[in-house]
Amino acid sequence: MAIKPLKKAPEAVKPDPLDFIEAKSPARQEPAPEPVEHSSKKSERFFVYMDPDLLARIDKECKRRGGIGRSTLLRQLAAEHLPE
């Protein structure tokens, strides 16, 4: 097993002395909002926990609709019932 060297930490930004003189403390400055990155994927995965009774109802409906998968059924129901 190869040993990889640790990455060097970026150098800390030194505060500007003029900010201290002008009474601008870093704690008073509001942080810049971070840009929101939108996924370029068509879809994203997430987990949903369901009780066994609801899962049995979902499986029964999947079978009734011709054996479609659970995720397909849930996407279809969400598309039908959620407002745009």
Secondary structure, DSSP 8 states (H G I E B T S, - for coil): ----------------HHHHHTT--TTTS-----------SS---------HHHHHHHHHHHHHTTS--HHHHHHHHHHHHS--
